[in-house]
Amino acid sequence: MSSGELAATVMVDAVYRLIDGVISSDSLAEESHSDGLLEYPQYTRPEVYKGLKVPEVLLSGNHELIRKWRLKKRLEKTLRVRPDMIWEARRNNQLSLEAELMIEEITEQTAIKNCKKKQKMARRQLLLLPMVQNLFLVWIRSLVLEISLLPLRKSLCMEKSQLI
């Protein structure tokens, strides 16, 4: 690395991708930013690695289902990480009708998930509210008790000072 081999390799890789025929157009079509979307997740062998499994659809051999899965994952990732790229792809008419329908489905599913999360949080808050109220009441009672004992403490302190 100190001699620049790594940097040279990165430059060669970046430049040769631009030369026609070096990489097939099919390979380039699904790379990040090639059509306004980020890339789908990549998997390797073995099928289960450190508890993580390759999705069944990728093992099915059904090319159409795999293509749809990849498109959906690209859209999900782009919407989550770089939503601005979706708007740019729309503006440049780079998204197919299928992609637009998937975006609608993903957004709807995300909205439902967010709604469920909010409902769950609201339920937790409702469960916590009585506990917080009880703690507040205990604190108020101890404060009232402390205040009510002030005259008694003051008189005790005066009695001690007279004894000395």
PyMOL commands that set and color helices and strands:
alter all, ss='L'
color gray80, all
select helices_A, chain A and resi 5-16+25-29+56-59+63-81+83-91+97-163
alter helices_A, ss='H'
color red, helices_A
select strands_A, chain A and resi 48-49+52-53
alter strands_A, ss='S'
color yellow, strands_A
deselect
rebuild
show_as cartoon
